[in-house]
Amino acid sequence: MSRITSWDDVISKVSSRLSKWKLKLLSIGGRLSLLKSVLTSIPLYHMSIFKVPIGVLNHLESLHRNFFYVVDGSDRKLAWIGWNMVLTSNKNGGLGVSSFFAHNRAFLFNWVWRFLTDGSSLWTRFIKAIFGNKGALDTHKLIPIRSPWQDVILAIHSLQSKVINLMDFIQKKVGNGENTSFWDDSWLGEVALKVLYKRLYALEMCKSISVAEKMGHPSLSHSFRRMPRGGVEQENYDLLCSKVTDLVLPNISDRWCWSLEVSQEFLVKSSRILIDNTILPKAEVPTRWLRVVPIKVNVHAWRVCLDKFPTRANLSLRGMNIPLIACPLCNSAVESSSHIFFACPLARQVWRKFLIWWELEDVAFNSYNEWLDWIVNIPLHKQLKVFLEGAKSSTSGSSIKHESGHVSPFNFHKLFNPDASWDKDQLGDVLHWIRQIVAIVCGSLWGSIPLVGGIWIILFLLISSGIVYGYYAIILKIDEEDFVGHGPLLQEGLFASVTLFLLAWTLVYSLGHF
């Protein structure tokens, strides 16, 4: 399986799962979910046994990257977010897709764990007969015969060259000491005794003596070729005796422990995360992920945090000829992500409505970091914070049009302007926003309020939102010519429906403080 052509079946299976029709129909949240599930659908058996060539890993990553960026065939699109940042875990500021490289190397290291913990199996004894009792884990000199085990060792050495030494997280927990080497294993600290006490190790006649055999004798010098002769030898001998004098070996078998898990049992997941955290980039702020809002809303907030939108400022920085980089809405500042979603007068007007609903003081923000500091330190209940942050993210997510390639404002401010004109698309945006708010309320407050009161409030929310959808159904039946005449009446009805919705939200907010 060392040749790239040997992995054509694996590549074809991954490519079939990432079909073109899914590319066109799925949102960015759906594509992200599918990417994370594809890793469990490919033949993990091959990846867990064989070292996958770098060329195959790069090809698999390119399939994932093109699917996420909606790149079809030979089309070339401007990628605003580096693929390595998408692979990075949420804790380090990414989306947590994970890399094929980390998956393959973590699965290979699982064989090292099985070699150490299952020493009586046939395959382990076979490896020891060829590579020695240590399985060549402690040496870089391998036999010239190519084998799967040699590929495992080479993969471990390759990780060590990247400052990823997985062997450091495997420690020997001594029981009766029968299967633990006194000098070679790191059983009394993080460093082997043969490294700490080189003079004493030179005096040892039985280099592979076990802990049980060494500790079973009254004197540690019984296997030395001579007694220590003062100086450094005597000092090291006295220090070693002081460490093992009060040591009592329990009547249990020796075992290996994986320090990255509380259970001390090896998991591929923990080693995969360790590899990804080392080789992938890290952002200053971890990715905030709200379960009460759709995945695409979380991805949108993540892009706002990283300033990865095709704004005029970013297009100009990419070398594109932009005649004007000022914001087309206010024409008072450069069009950037921070300005569009926080500093623009239109964005502040929408945000001011939020603060009025929550009965909070008017606070202005100029960037995502300022908004995040405010939402973290505001004295509100945790679930209410989730509600507020989700509503803000949903509203911001409705203000960008990915398909058209430009940023346009959310027209919710027209609801409070009696002289504003409406069309079907604008009312659809408002109804989409209301649907997001209903989902957030039902998801975040379920189980946090009394059962009877909660049922009535949720029913009231659904009824008020149903009235809004009723008006929307009427609008759909009205022709374009009649829509202008019915516009003011429908706007008043929509405003009344939203008022009912806000009244229901007020009841929820009040119960949250009792």
TAMO-V730114 format. One record per residue. N is the residue number from 1. RES is the residue in one letter. SS is DSSP state (~ for helix, > for strand, _ for the rest). OMEGA is omega in whole degrees, -180 to 180 (NA if undefined). BURIAL is # if it has 9 or more other ideal C-beta (glycine too) atoms within 8 Angstrom, else .. Layout:
BEGIN
n->{N/N}
res->{RES/RES}
ss->{SS/SS}
omega->{OMEGA/OMEGA}
burial->{BURIAL/BURIAL}
END
This chain:
BEGIN
n->{1/2/3/4/5/6/7/8/9/10/11/12/13/14/15/16/17/18/19/20/21/22/23/24/25/26/27/28/29/30/31/32/33/34/35/36/37/38/39/40/41/42/43/44/45/46/47/48/49/50/51/52/53/54/55/56/57/58/59/60/61/62/63/64/65/66/67/68/69/70/71/72/73/74/75/76/77/78/79/80/81/82/83/84/85/86/87/88/89/90/91/92/93/94/95/96/97/98/99/100/101/102/103/104/105/106/107/108/109/110/111/112/113/114/115/116/117/118/119/120/121/122/123/124/125/126/127/128/129/130/131/132/133/134/135/136/137/138/139/140/141/142/143/144/145/146/147/148/149/150/151/152/153/154/155/156/157/158/159/160/161/162/163/164/165/166/167/168/169/170/171/172/173/174/175/176/177/178/179/180/181/182/183/184/185/186/187/188/189/190/191/192/193/194/195/196/197/198/199/200/201/202/203/204/205/206/207/208/209/210/211/212/213/214/215/216/217/218/219/220/221/222/223/224/225/226/227/228/229/230/231/232/233/234/235/236/237/238/239/240/241/242/243/244/245/246/247/248/249/250/251/252/253/254/255/256/257/258/259/260/261/262/263/264/265/266/267/268/269/270/271/272/273/274/275/276/277/278/279/280/281/282/283/284/285/286/287/288/289/290/291/292/293/294/295/296/297/298/299/300/301/302/303/304/305/306/307/308/309/310/311/312/313/314/315/316/317/318/319/320/321/322/323/324/325/326/327/328/329/330/331/332/333/334/335/336/337/338/339/340/341/342/343/344/345/346/347/348/349/350/351/352/353/354/355/356/357/358/359/360/361/362/363/364/365/366/367/368/369/370/371/372/373/374/375/376/377/378/379/380/381/382/383/384/385/386/387/388/389/390/391/392/393/394/395/396/397/398/399/400/401/402/403/404/405/406/407/408/409/410/411/412/413/414/415/416/417/418/419/420/421/422/423/424/425/426/427/428/429/430/431/432/433/434/435/436/437/438/439/440/441/442/443/444/445/446/447/448/449/450/451/452/453/454/455/456/457/458/459/460/461/462/463/464/465/466/467/468/469/470/471/472/473/474/475/476/477/478/479/480/481/482/483/484/485/486/487/488/489/490/491/492/493/494/495/496/497/498/499/500/501/502/503/504/505/506/507/508/509/510/511/512/513/514}
res->{M/S/R/I/T/S/W/D/D/V/I/S/K/V/S/S/R/L/S/K/W/K/L/K/L/L/S/I/G/G/R/L/S/L/L/K/S/V/L/T/S/I/P/L/Y/H/M/S/I/F/K/V/P/I/G/V/L/N/H/L/E/S/L/H/R/N/F/F/Y/V/V/D/G/S/D/R/K/L/A/W/I/G/W/N/M/V/L/T/S/N/K/N/G/G/L/G/V/S/S/F/F/A/H/N/R/A/F/L/F/N/W/V/W/R/F/L/T/D/G/S/S/L/W/T/R/F/I/K/A/I/F/G/N/K/G/A/L/D/T/H/K/L/I/P/I/R/S/P/W/Q/D/V/I/L/A/I/H/S/L/Q/S/K/V/I/N/L/M/D/F/I/Q/K/K/V/G/N/G/E/N/T/S/F/W/D/D/S/W/L/G/E/V/A/L/K/V/L/Y/K/R/L/Y/A/L/E/M/C/K/S/I/S/V/A/E/K/M/G/H/P/S/L/S/H/S/F/R/R/M/P/R/G/G/V/E/Q/E/N/Y/D/L/L/C/S/K/V/T/D/L/V/L/P/N/I/S/D/R/W/C/W/S/L/E/V/S/Q/E/F/L/V/K/S/S/R/I/L/I/D/N/T/I/L/P/K/A/E/V/P/T/R/W/L/R/V/V/P/I/K/V/N/V/H/A/W/R/V/C/L/D/K/F/P/T/R/A/N/L/S/L/R/G/M/N/I/P/L/I/A/C/P/L/C/N/S/A/V/E/S/S/S/H/I/F/F/A/C/P/L/A/R/Q/V/W/R/K/F/L/I/W/W/E/L/E/D/V/A/F/N/S/Y/N/E/W/L/D/W/I/V/N/I/P/L/H/K/Q/L/K/V/F/L/E/G/A/K/S/S/T/S/G/S/S/I/K/H/E/S/G/H/V/S/P/F/N/F/H/K/L/F/N/P/D/A/S/W/D/K/D/Q/L/G/D/V/L/H/W/I/R/Q/I/V/A/I/V/C/G/S/L/W/G/S/I/P/L/V/G/G/I/W/I/I/L/F/L/L/I/S/S/G/I/V/Y/G/Y/Y/A/I/I/L/K/I/D/E/E/D/F/V/G/H/G/P/L/L/Q/E/G/L/F/A/S/V/T/L/F/L/L/A/W/T/L/V/Y/S/L/G/H/F}
ss->{_/_/_/~/~/~/~/~/~/~/~/~/~/~/~/~/~/_/_/~/~/~/~/~/~/_/_/~/~/~/~/~/~/~/~/~/~/~/_/_/_/_/_/~/~/~/~/~/~/_/_/_/_/~/~/~/~/~/~/~/~/~/~/~/~/~/~/~/_/_/_/_/_/_/_/_/_/_/_/_/_/_/~/~/~/~/~/_/_/~/~/~/_/_/_/_/_/_/_/~/~/~/~/~/~/~/~/~/~/~/~/~/~/~/~/~/~/_/_/_/_/~/~/~/~/~/~/~/~/~/~/_/_/_/_/_/_/_/_/_/_/_/_/_/_/_/_/~/~/~/~/~/~/~/~/~/~/~/~/~/~/_/_/_/_/~/~/~/~/>/>/>/>/_/_/_/_/_/_/_/>/_/_/_/_/_/_/_/_/_/_/_/~/~/~/~/_/~/~/~/~/~/~/>/_/_/_/_/_/>/~/~/~/~/~/_/_/_/_/~/~/~/~/>/_/_/_/_/_/_/~/~/~/~/~/~/~/~/~/~/~/~/~/~/_/_/_/_/_/_/_/_/_/_/>/>/>/>/_/_/_/_/_/_/_/_/_/~/~/~/~/~/~/~/~/~/~/~/~/_/_/_/_/_/_/_/_/_/_/_/_/_/_/_/~/~/~/~/~/~/~/~/~/~/~/~/_/_/_/_/_/~/~/~/~/~/~/_/_/_/_/_/_/_/_/>/_/_/_/_/_/_/_/>/_/_/~/~/~/~/~/~/~/_/~/~/~/~/~/~/~/~/~/~/~/~/~/~/_/_/_/_/_/_/_/_/_/~/~/~/~/~/~/~/~/~/~/_/_/_/_/~/~/~/~/~/~/~/~/~/~/~/~/~/~/~/~/_/_/>/>/_/_/_/_/>/>/_/_/_/~/~/~/~/~/~/_/_/_/_/_/_/_/~/~/~/~/~/~/~/~/~/~/~/~/~/~/~/~/~/~/~/~/~/_/_/_/_/_/_/~/~/~/~/~/~/~/~/~/~/~/~/~/~/~/~/~/~/~/~/~/~/~/~/~/~/~/_/_/~/~/~/~/~/~/~/~/~/~/~/~/~/~/~/~/~/~/~/~/~/~/~/~/~/~/~/~/~/~/~/~/_/_/_}
omega->{-180/179/-179/-179/180/-177/-179/180/179/-179/-179/179/177/180/179/178/178/-174/-175/-178/175/179/-176/-172/-174/173/-179/175/177/178/178/178/180/178/-179/-180/-179/-179/178/-178/179/-179/-179/180/-179/-179/-179/-179/-173/174/-177/178/-179/179/178/179/178/178/178/178/179/176/178/-177/-180/179/-179/-179/-180/176/-176/176/-176/179/178/-180/179/-180/-178/-179/177/-176/178/177/175/180/-176/-179/178/-179/-179/174/179/179/172/178/-178/-175/174/179/-180/178/-177/-178/178/177/178/180/176/177/175/178/179/178/-178/-174/-177/-174/-177/-178/-176/-177/177/178/177/178/180/180/-178/-173/-178/-177/179/-179/-179/178/-176/-178/176/179/-178/177/-175/-178/180/-179/177/180/177/175/177/180/179/177/178/178/178/176/178/176/176/-180/175/-179/-179/180/179/-177/174/-178/180/176/-171/172/177/175/-177/-178/-179/178/-177/-174/-172/-177/178/-176/-179/-175/-177/-178/179/-178/180/177/-180/-176/-177/180/180/178/177/178/-176/178/180/-174/-176/-178/-178/179/-179/-179/-179/-179/180/179/-178/-176/178/-177/-176/180/176/177/173/179/176/-174/176/179/-178/180/-179/178/178/180/179/179/178/179/179/180/-173/-176/-176/-178/179/-180/179/-178/176/-178/175/179/178/-178/176/-170/-179/-180/178/179/-180/175/-176/174/178/-178/-178/178/177/179/179/180/180/-179/-179/-173/-177/-180/-180/176/-179/-176/176/-179/176/-175/180/-179/-176/178/179/-178/-178/176/176/178/178/178/178/178/176/180/-178/-178/-178/177/179/176/-179/178/180/177/178/178/178/177/180/-178/-180/-177/-178/-179/179/179/-179/-178/-177/179/-178/-179/179/-180/176/180/180/-180/-176/-172/-176/-170/-179/179/178/178/179/177/177/-180/178/176/176/-178/177/179/-177/-179/179/179/-180/-179/180/179/178/-179/179/-179/177/177/-179/177/-179/-177/179/-174/-179/-177/177/176/-176/-179/177/175/178/179/-179/-180/178/178/178/-180/180/179/178/180/179/-174/-178/-180/-177/-174/-177/177/177/-178/178/-174/174/-170/-179/-178/179/180/-177/179/-175/-178/-176/177/-174/168/-174/-178/-180/176/176/177/179/-180/176/178/180/178/178/-179/178/179/180/-179/-178/-178/-174/-176/180/180/-179/179/179/-172/-176/179/180/179/180/-178/-180/176/179/177/-179/179/-179/177/177/176/179/180/175/176/180/178/177/-179/-178/-179/-179/178/-179/-179/-179/-175/-178/-179/180/-175/-178/180/180/178/178/178/178/178/177/179/178/176/175/179/179/176/176/178/178/176/178/-179/180/179/180/-179/-180/NA}
burial->{#/./././././#/././#/#/./#/#/././#/#/./././#/#/././#/./#/#/#/#/#/#/#/#/#/./#/#/././#/./././#/#/././#/#/#/#/././#/#/./#/#/#/./#/#/#/#/#/#/./#/#/./././././././././#/./#/./#/#/#/#/#/#/./#/#/#/#/#/#/#/#/#/#/#/#/#/#/#/#/#/#/#/#/#/#/#/#/#/././#/././././#/#/./#/#/././#/././#/#/#/#/././././#/././././././#/#/#/#/#/#/#/#/#/./#/#/./././#/./#/././#/#/#/#/#/#/#/#/#/#/./#/#/#/#/#/#/#/#/././././#/#/#/././#/./#/#/#/./#/#/././././#/#/#/#/#/#/#/./#/././#/#/./#/#/./././#/././././#/#/./#/#/./#/#/#/././#/././././#/././././#/./#/#/#/././#/././././#/#/#/./#/#/#/#/#/#/#/#/#/#/#/././#/./././#/#/./#/./#/#/./#/#/#/#/#/#/#/#/#/#/#/#/#/./#/#/#/#/#/#/#/#/./././././././././#/#/./././././#/#/#/#/#/#/#/#/#/#/#/#/./#/#/#/#/#/#/#/#/#/#/./././././././././#/./#/#/./#/#/#/./#/#/./././././././#/#/#/#/#/#/#/#/#/#/#/#/#/#/#/#/#/#/././././././#/./#/#/./#/#/#/#/././././././#/./././#/#/#/#/#/#/#/#/#/#/#/#/#/#/#/#/#/#/#/#/./././#/./././#/#/././#/#/./#/#/#/#/#/#/./#/#/#/./#/#/./#/#/./././././././#/././#/#/././#/#/./#/#/#/./#/#/./#/#/#/#/#/#/./#/#/#/./#/#/./.}
END
